[in-house]
Amino acid sequence: MHAPIILPLFGLAAHTAIMLYIIACLGVLSYLVSRRLESIPNNIGQNIAEFVVEGIGNFVEETMGHHGKKYFPLIATLGIYILISNLLGLIPGLLPPTSNLNTTAGLAVIVFVATHIIGVKEHGIKYLKHFMGPLGGLPLILRILMTPLMIFVETISHLVRPVSLSLRLFGNIMGHELIVGVLLLLMPIAYPLLALSTALGVLVVFIQAFIFSLLSMMYLGGALEEAH
């Protein structure tokens, strides 16, 4: 229900082409900002970059603890990419890659795989205790009896995470896109509703980027913790 995309797609699917445009732009922007860093910045680009990096860094440390700070690049990359992707849905002639389930599923799988890689890296084989549930305070016989059930429950719980992450982001962004598309068909009588939908869309864009990043940090933070 989108207007034709204003950028060349080079034979790619629209969401894939725009995803590559975002990656290229972020790469160029990062290079331009970082090539002339100053200890006391006097240019607006470095000031904005430092403000964003420091804000996200503090948020990561508060959510994941001190040990989680080294995973800041992953969280910051996910958060900034998702935010920009969502914002593109507010620009006529573009579409947000996050309105495609393939994109959100890919992001969720990255978080899922990273969670368990980090868990094994930090704890080794002891990380498997995360799948046995909080049985440490129970008598030995109960722990033996409950362990198979807890392993099953915890495994399902971990497998549901990427599904929940991907569908939540996709559903909210795609839902907004569909609403805007319907309202555009009803123009000009639907102009007040379109204005309201756009205002709410800005809110949804930031909230969904925040929620995805927050849940990702919680999953990664859980993998960093010792299992009990």
N, C-alpha and C positions, 0 to 999 in steps of 0.2 A: 504494500500500500504506500510505498515510498515514491517520491518523485525520482526521475532518472538521476543517477549519480553523476556529479559534475566533474569527477576526476577520471582519467583514463584507467581502465581496469586491466589492460594487457591480457585479456582472455581469462582472467582469474575470476573466481566468485567475488561478489562485491565485498563481503565481510573480510575475505582473505586479503584482497588488494588494499583495503583501508587499514587493516591491521599492519601490513608491511609499510604503508605510508607513516603510520604512527611510530613504528619502530625506527624507521629512518630519521624522522624528525627528532625523536628523542635522542638518537645517537648524535646527530649534528648539533643539537642544542647543548648536550653534555660536553661535547668537544669545545664549542665556542665559549662556554662558561668556564671550563677548567683549564684552558690553555694559558691563561694569564691570571692565575690566582695571586692575590695579594694578602699579606698578613693583616693589613688594615684596609679592607675593601673600600674603594671610593666609586665603584660603578654599581648601578642598580641591579644588573644581572647577577653578580656574585652575592649581593645582599639578599636578593630574593631566594637564590639557591641555598644559601646558608640558613636562612630562616626556615625553609621547607625541610631541609635535611635535619636541622637541629630539632624541629618540632616532631618529625617522624621518629627520630632517634630516641627522644625522651619518651614518646608513647610506647615504642617497642620495649624499652628498658622497664618501664612501669608495668607493662603487661606480662612480659616474659621473664623478667628478672635480669640481673647483671649478665648472666651467661648467654642470654638471648641476644645481646647487643651485636654479636658477631654475625647474626643472621639478618641484620638490618638491611643489607643490600637486596635480599630476596623479598622482604616485606615491602620495602620502599618501591621496588620495581613493579611488583604486583599492584600496589595501591595507586601509584601514579598512572600506570598503563590503564587500569580499569577506570579511573576517574576521567582520563582524557577520552577513552573509548565511549564512555557514557555521555560525555558532554557533546560529542559529535552528533548525537541524535537530536540536539537542539538547533543544529545548523541545516537550513534547507539545502537539499542536494547531496547530503551526506547521510550515512547511517552508522549507528554504533555497532562495532563488531560484537559487543556483548549482547546484542539482540539475537545472536545466532547461538544455538545450543552447542555447536561444535567448539566455538571459542570458549564459552564458559566451562564446558566439560574439560577442555584442555588445561585451563587454568586450575581447575579443581584437582585434576590428576597430578599436576606439578606439586601442589600442596600435599596431596596424599603420599606421593612417592618421597618427597623431601622429608615429611614427618618421620617416616620409618627409617630412612637413611640416617637422619640425624639421631634418632633413638638408638640405632645399632652403633653408630659412631661414638656416641657419648657413653653408652652402658655396655656395649658388647652383647654377649648372649643373655645377660641379665635383663635386657630390654623385653624379652619374652614374658617376663613376670607381669608386664602391663596387661597381658591378655588373660591373666588368671584372676583378675578382680581383687577387691580388698578383703582377702580372706585371712590376713595375718593374725587377727585376734581370735580366730576360731580354734576349737580343739582339732587335733591332727586328723581324727577320723572324719570330721565334717569337711575339713579342707580337701581330703582325698575324694570324698563323695561329690563335693560341689565344684571341684576344679573343671571337669569336662563341661558342665553346664555353663560355667563362667567363661571358659574359653570360647564356647559357641556364641554366647551373648556379646562378649567383647569383640569378637571377630565381625559379627554382623554390625555392631555399632561403628567400627572403624570403616567398614565397607560402605555404610550409609553416608558417611561424611562427604565424600566427593559428589554423591548424588544430590545431597541437600545443598551443598555450596553452589553447584552448577545450576540447579533448577531455580533456586532463590534469585540469583542474579539474572538469569535468563528471563524468568517469568516477569519480574518487575520491569525490566527494560523493554522487553517485547510488548508487555501490556500497555506501557505508555506509548509506544510506537503505534500500536493498533488504535488506541484512543485518538491520537493526533490525526491518524489517517482518516478515521471516520469523520472527525470534526471538519477536516479540510474538504471532504465531499459535501458537507452541509453549509459551506461558506456562501454568503456572508452572514447568514442568520446565526451561525454558531460562533461568531467572533468572540463574544464574552467568555464562552466556555473554553475556546481555544486559548485565550489569554490566561485563564485560570489553570488550564491543563499544563501550559508551558511553565507557569510559576511553580506548580507542584512538581513538574518534571525536574526542575533545577534542584529541588529538595531531594527527590528520589535519587538523582545522579550522585549526590554527595553521600547520602545515607547508605546506598548500596555499596559504594566503594569502601566506605568505612566499615560496614558489617563484614564484607568479605575479608578485609585486612584483619579485623579484630578476631574473627573466627580462625583465620589462618594462624595468627599469633597464639591463640589458645591451644590449637592442636599441636603446634610446634613446641610451645611451652610445656605441654603435657608430656611430650616425648623427652624433654630435657630433665623432667623430674624423676626422682628415684621411685620405683614401684614399691608398694607396701603390701 
